[in-house]
Amino acid sequence: MTKFDALALAGRDTFTRDLGIEVVEVGQGRAVTRVRVEQRHVNFNGICHGGLTFTLADAAFGYACNSHGIKSAGVDVHMMYNTAARVGDVLTATAVEIARSAKLSNYRIDVVRADGTLIAGMSGTAFITGKPAAA
């Protein structure tokens, strides 16, 4: 799957687009997404909603696991939040493939603030369907 294909996939993902999440980079087994935390992303405690952080990481995971051109779907994820993000913070999620077999692939996704602070970490497993990914 080329970067153009990933951008086509991103263009159809209205949920992430409406949140302001952008695709920065996609390569084989790797993807990077980014968002600037806005007031609309703040939860009842006045900090970045965990749902935004999860969606940012999940988007990177989805693009990375489909980056080989084979349709894949997440079947298991685990997320740990380390510290809060605030309005104005730019968050970047980087998904990297760490293992791949005929039917499963595993990824590590780090969400960091622009200053390098780890905001959250996610691990994900994707099922590989064997069918061509939609572009």
Order of alpha helices (4+ residues) and beta strands (2+ residues): alpha-alpha-beta-beta-alpha-beta-beta-beta-beta
